[in-house]
Amino acid sequence: MSEISEADERAILDAIDKWLEKKVAPVAMKLEHDDEYPHELVEDMKDLGLFGALIDPEYGGLGLSALTYSRIVTRISAEWMSLTGVFNSHLMMAMVVQKFGTQKQKDFWLPRFASGEMRGCLGLTEPDAGTDLQGIRTTARRDGADYVVNGTKTWITNAIEGHVSALLVKTDPEAQPRHKGMSMLITPKIDPVTRVPLPGVQNGRKLEKLGYKGIDSGEFVFEDYRCDAELCLVGGEEGQGFLMATGGLEIGRINVAARSVGIARRALMESVKYAQVRKTMGKPIAQHQAIQLKLGEMGAKTRASELLVEDAAKAYDRGERVDMEAGMAKYFASETALEVATEAMRIHGAYGYSKEYPIERLFRDAPLMCIGEGTNEMQRIIIARQLVARNPV
């Protein structure tokens, strides 16, 4: 991470705002309703450097702070939340390599990740293992200089359109405790140099979703897939995968919280505008106390969510442990996004239910924020445990 000036941050955010206005806003609603992958916008994001946003400049990335990154995510999410998933899942994978990889792995993978040439994801979830990561069944067996991988991953963003994954596997299925037998592998679907598809890995079905449209959420199936141990075993040591996965989730939870702020902010602003032009009983509904009570609570909770995200991002930038702070931000902001989107629909009435307006999309996108990167039930448990651990009697 590199320090950037306020002027540089402002320039970056201005560039994002112009792109959102000129390129994203005109097509987002159609792409989302058609559930069509935004190939052109992804190319734009490569040009903007978003796939290298958090990657160190020595590897071709922007090296942005988590705080600046969260502000970018919030802006994009206010226009079309789905886009943020493309580069966030990718950056979670990249951060695993940047934080834990060997020097050879960093030199090989990070420049390819920063440019967007190799886009990917963090492959954790399985059909029978989501929040309980220790319950995964995908295995990797050492065979000479290679690992041989077998198993299935599901609900993976970028699984279909992406090229590579940081894959959580069991290298010692009999280990006790279970997390001691888990490792992280970098597993490309295509050869990083020749771009030729590799054998042993294929995509399952594309998963249909209530919201979060336009972006591929899919499955990986590994059958005797082979990868070079020197390049694929992150850190060069088995048994460290659980630590790497949970470390990657910290920035992921800050991202989801920032997305939630974007959803809530857009729903709030749309409601404030609509309440001033929609009239009942001879006056704008913004003058009715019932609507004022809604707007007041929506505004306060949206701002509180934004501050929680900033708090977590600043702690992350200081190199501190942030599982509690990220959990608080993710939990509160996502619940706020769901509440504010729901109230926005009520304020808009039938127009909020119409596909001609963005409210119904925000309403459908918001529930994912309460589930993604660890359920909110789990966030509350993490928060409570950390409160006790950090304040012993």
C-alpha positions in Angstrom: 0.0 0.0 0.0 1.3 3.5 -0.9 0.2 6.8 0.6 -1.5 9.1 -1.9 -2.3 12.7 -1.5 -5.8 14.0 -1.2 -5.4 15.6 -4.6 -4.4 12.2 -6.1 -7.3 10.5 -4.5 -9.7 13.2 -5.7 -8.3 12.7 -9.3 -8.9 8.9 -9.0 -12.4 9.3 -7.7 -13.2 12.0 -10.3 -12.1 9.6 -13.1 -14.3 6.9 -11.6 -17.3 9.3 -11.4 -16.8 10.3 -15.1 -16.6 6.7 -16.2 -19.8 5.8 -14.2 -21.7 8.7 -15.8 -20.5 8.2 -19.4 -20.1 4.4 -19.7 -21.9 2.6 -16.8 -25.1 4.5 -16.1 -26.4 4.3 -19.8 -26.1 0.5 -19.9 -26.3 -0.8 -16.3 -30.0 -1.4 -16.1 -30.2 -3.2 -19.4 -27.2 -5.4 -18.7 -28.5 -6.2 -15.3 -32.0 -7.1 -16.4 -30.6 -9.2 -19.3 -28.1 -10.8 -16.9 -25.4 -10.1 -19.5 -21.7 -10.1 -18.6 -20.3 -6.5 -19.1 -17.3 -7.4 -21.2 -16.7 -3.8 -22.4 -17.0 -2.4 -18.8 -14.5 -5.0 -17.6 -12.0 -3.8 -20.2 -12.6 -0.3 -19.0 -11.9 -1.4 -15.4 -8.6 -2.9 -16.6 -7.7 0.4 -18.2 -8.6 2.2 -14.9 -6.3 -0.1 -13.0 -9.0 -1.5 -10.8 -7.7 -5.1 -11.0 -4.4 -3.8 -9.5 -6.0 -1.3 -7.1 -4.5 -2.9 -3.9 -1.4 -4.5 -5.6 1.9 -2.9 -4.8 3.3 -0.6 -7.5 6.4 -2.7 -7.9 4.2 -5.4 -9.5 2.3 -2.9 -11.6 -0.5 -2.2 -9.3 -1.9 1.1 -8.0 -1.1 0.3 -4.3 -4.1 2.2 -3.0 -5.1 2.3 0.6 -8.1 0.3 1.8 -9.7 3.6 2.5 -9.4 4.9 -1.0 -10.4 1.5 -2.3 -13.6 1.5 -0.2 -14.6 4.9 -1.5 -14.2 3.6 -5.1 -16.3 0.6 -4.3 -19.0 2.7 -2.7 -19.2 5.0 -5.8 -19.5 2.1 -8.2 -22.0 0.2 -6.1 -24.3 3.2 -6.1 -24.5 3.0 -9.9 -24.3 -0.8 -10.4 -23.2 -3.0 -7.5 -22.5 -6.1 -9.6 -19.3 -4.5 -11.1 -17.5 -4.4 -7.8 -17.7 -8.1 -7.5 -15.5 -8.6 -10.6 -12.5 -6.8 -9.2 -13.1 -7.5 -5.5 -13.0 -11.3 -5.8 -9.9 -10.9 -8.0 -8.2 -8.7 -5.4 -9.0 -11.1 -2.6 -7.0 -13.7 -4.5 -4.2 -11.2 -5.3 -3.9 -10.2 -1.6 -3.4 -13.8 -0.6 -0.4 -13.9 -2.9 0.9 -10.5 -2.0 0.7 -11.1 1.8 1.7 -14.8 1.9 3.3 -15.8 -1.4 7.0 -16.6 -2.0 9.0 -14.0 -3.9 8.9 -16.2 -7.0 5.1 -16.4 -6.8 4.8 -12.7 -6.3 7.0 -12.0 -9.3 5.1 -14.5 -11.5 1.5 -13.9 -10.5 1.1 -10.3 -9.3 2.0 -8.4 -12.6 -0.5 -10.7 -14.4 -3.1 -10.0 -11.7 -2.5 -6.2 -11.7 -3.0 -5.8 -15.4 -6.1 -7.9 -15.4 -4.5 -10.3 -17.9 -5.2 -13.1 -15.5 -8.4 -12.4 -13.6 -9.6 -14.6 -10.8 -11.3 -15.3 -7.5 -11.0 -16.8 -4.1 -12.3 -20.3 -4.2 -13.6 -21.2 -0.8 -17.3 -22.2 -0.8 -18.4 -25.8 -1.5 -21.8 -27.4 -1.8 -21.6 -28.6 1.9 -19.2 -25.9 3.2 -19.8 -22.2 3.3 -19.4 -20.3 6.5 -17.8 -23.4 8.0 -14.6 -23.4 5.9 -13.1 -26.2 7.8 -15.7 -28.5 6.4 -14.4 -28.3 2.8 -13.7 -31.6 1.0 -11.6 -30.5 -2.0 -8.2 -32.3 -1.7 -4.8 -31.7 -3.1 -2.3 -34.6 -3.1 1.4 -34.1 -3.6 2.7 -36.1 -6.6 6.4 -35.3 -7.2 6.7 -31.7 -8.3 2.9 -31.3 -8.7 -0.3 -31.2 -6.7 -3.2 -33.2 -7.9 -6.6 -31.6 -7.1 -10.0 -33.1 -6.8 -13.2 -31.5 -5.7 -16.0 -29.0 -6.4 -16.4 -25.3 -5.5 -19.6 -23.3 -5.8 -21.0 -19.8 -5.6 -17.7 -18.4 -6.9 -17.7 -15.0 -8.5 -15.5 -14.9 -11.6 -15.6 -18.7 -11.9 -16.8 -18.7 -15.5 -15.3 -15.5 -17.0 -12.2 -15.6 -14.8 -8.9 -17.4 -15.5 -7.5 -18.5 -12.1 -8.4 -19.1 -8.5 -6.8 -19.1 -5.1 -8.2 -22.4 -4.0 -8.6 -23.6 -0.5 -7.9 -27.3 -0.3 -7.2 -30.1 2.2 -3.6 -31.3 1.9 -4.0 -33.4 5.0 -7.7 -34.5 5.4 -6.9 -36.3 8.7 -5.3 -33.4 10.5 -6.6 -32.3 13.9 -7.6 -29.6 14.4 -9.0 -29.6 10.9 -7.6 -26.2 9.9 -4.1 -27.5 10.3 -4.6 -29.7 7.2 -5.7 -26.8 4.9 -3.6 -25.1 2.2 -4.0 -22.5 -0.5 -3.2 -23.2 -4.1 -3.2 -20.9 -7.1 -5.0 -22.9 -9.8 -5.2 -21.4 -13.3 -7.8 -22.6 -15.8 -5.5 -21.6 -18.7 -1.8 -21.6 -19.1 -0.6 -18.2 -17.9 1.9 -17.9 -20.8 0.3 -19.7 -23.8 -3.4 -19.0 -22.7 -4.2 -22.6 -23.7 -7.0 -24.3 -21.5 -5.6 -26.7 -18.9 -6.9 -30.2 -18.4 -8.6 -31.3 -15.2 -10.7 -28.3 -14.4 -14.0 -27.3 -15.9 -16.9 -25.0 -15.0 -20.2 -26.3 -13.8 -23.4 -24.4 -14.2 -23.8 -20.7 -14.0 -26.0 -20.0 -10.9 -29.2 -18.0 -11.4 -29.7 -15.3 -8.7 -32.3 -13.0 -7.4 -30.0 -10.0 -7.8 -26.3 -9.4 -8.4 -27.0 -9.9 -12.1 -24.7 -9.6 -15.0 -21.8 -11.1 -13.1 -21.0 -14.8 -13.3 -21.4 -16.8 -10.1 -20.6 -20.4 -10.9 -18.9 -23.7 -10.1 -15.5 -25.2 -10.5 -15.0 -29.0 -10.9 -11.5 -30.4 -10.4 -10.8 -33.9 -11.6 -7.1 -35.0 -11.3 -6.1 -31.4 -12.0 -2.3 -30.9 -11.8 -0.4 -27.7 -10.9 3.3 -27.0 -10.3 3.8 -27.0 -6.5 6.5 -24.3 -6.6 4.1 -21.8 -8.3 0.8 -23.0 -6.9 1.3 -23.7 -3.1 1.0 -20.2 -1.7 3.9 -19.5 0.7 5.6 -22.8 -0.1 4.3 -24.5 3.1 1.3 -26.7 3.7 -1.2 -26.1 6.5 -1.4 -22.3 6.2 -4.5 -22.1 4.0 -7.1 -21.4 6.7 -5.1 -18.4 7.9 -4.7 -17.1 4.3 -8.4 -17.5 3.6 -9.6 -15.7 6.7 -7.0 -12.9 6.1 -8.3 -12.5 2.6 -11.9 -12.2 4.0 -11.0 -9.1 6.0 -10.6 -6.9 2.8 -13.6 -8.8 1.4 -15.8 -7.8 4.3 -14.7 -4.2 4.1 -15.6 -4.3 0.4 -19.1 -5.8 1.1 -19.6 -3.1 3.7 -18.6 -0.4 1.2 -20.9 -1.9 -1.4 -23.7 -1.7 1.2 -23.0 1.9 1.7 -23.3 2.5 -2.0 -26.6 0.7 -2.2 -28.0 2.6 0.9 -26.7 6.0 -0.4 -28.3 5.5 -3.8 -31.6 4.4 -2.3 -31.5 7.3 0.1 -30.8 9.9 -2.6 -33.4 8.5 -4.9 -35.9 8.7 -2.0 -35.0 12.3 -1.1 -35.4 13.4 -4.7 -38.7 11.5 -5.2 -40.2 12.8 -2.0 -39.8 16.4 -3.2 -41.6 15.9 -6.5 -44.3 13.3 -5.5 -47.4 15.1 -4.1 -50.3 13.9 -2.0 -52.9 15.9 -0.3 -51.7 19.0 -2.1 -48.0 19.0 -1.0 -44.8 17.0 -1.6 -44.6 13.9 0.5 -41.4 15.1 1.9 -43.5 17.5 4.0 -45.5 14.6 5.5 -44.1 13.6 8.9 -44.4 9.9 8.1 -42.0 10.3 5.2 -39.7 12.6 7.2 -39.3 9.9 9.9 -38.3 7.4 7.3 -35.8 9.7 5.6 -34.3 10.8 8.9 -33.6 7.2 10.0 -32.3 6.2 6.5 -29.9 9.2 6.4 -28.5 8.6 9.9 -27.9 4.9 9.4 -26.4 5.4 6.0 -23.9 7.9 7.4 -23.1 5.6 10.4 -22.4 2.8 8.0 -20.0 5.0 6.0 -18.1 5.9 9.2 -17.8 2.2 10.2 -16.4 1.4 6.8 -13.8 4.2 7.2 -12.9 3.0 10.6 -12.3 -0.6 9.4 -10.4 0.6 6.3 -8.1 2.9 8.3 -7.3 0.1 10.8 -6.5 -2.3 7.9 -4.2 0.4 6.4 -2.4 0.6 9.8 -1.7 -3.1 9.6 -3.9 -3.9 12.6 -6.1 -6.9 13.2 -9.5 -5.9 11.9 -11.8 -8.9 12.1 -14.0 -7.1 14.6 -13.9 -3.8 12.8 -14.6 -5.3 9.4 -17.3 -7.5 11.0 -19.0 -4.5 12.5 -18.8 -2.5 9.3 -20.1 -5.5 7.2 -22.9 -6.4 9.6 -24.2 -2.9 10.2 -23.8 -1.5 6.7 -25.4 -4.5 5.1 -28.4 -4.5 7.4 -28.7 -0.8 6.7 -28.6 -1.3 3.0 -31.5 -3.9 3.2 -33.5 -1.6 5.5 -32.9 1.6 3.4 -33.7 -0.2 0.1 -36.9 -1.5 1.5 -38.0 1.9 2.8 -37.0 3.4 -0.5 -39.4 1.0 -2.2 -42.2 2.0 0.2 -41.6 5.7 -0.4 -41.6 5.2 -4.2 -44.8 3.1 -4.0 -45.5 1.4 -7.3 -42.6 3.1 -9.0 -40.3 1.4 -6.6 -41.6 -1.9 -7.8 -41.2 -1.0 -11.4 -38.2 -2.1 -13.5 -38.0 1.4 -15.0 -36.5 2.7 -11.8 -33.3 1.6 -9.9 -35.1 1.0 -6.6 -36.2 -2.6 -7.4 -32.6 -3.4 -8.3 -31.2 -2.0 -5.1 -33.9 -3.9 -3.2 -32.8 -7.2 -4.9 -29.1 -6.5 -4.5 -29.2 -5.6 -0.8 -29.9 -9.1 0.7 -26.7 -10.5 -0.8 -24.7 -8.1 1.4 -26.1 -9.8 4.5 -24.9 -13.2 3.3 -21.7 -12.6 1.3 -18.2 -12.9 2.8 -19.7 -14.5 6.0 -23.3 -14.3 7.2 -24.3 -11.5 9.5 -25.0 -14.1 12.2 -21.4 -15.1 12.0 -20.3 -11.5 12.1 -22.1 -10.9 15.4 -20.3 -13.9 16.9 -16.9 -12.7 15.7 -17.6 -9.2 17.1 -18.7 -10.7 20.5 -15.7 -13.0 20.7 -13.3 -10.1 19.9 -14.9 -7.8 22.4 -14.3 -10.4 25.1 -10.8 -11.2 23.9 -9.7 -7.6 23.8 -11.2 -6.7 27.1 -10.3 -9.5 29.6 -11.3 -9.1 33.2 
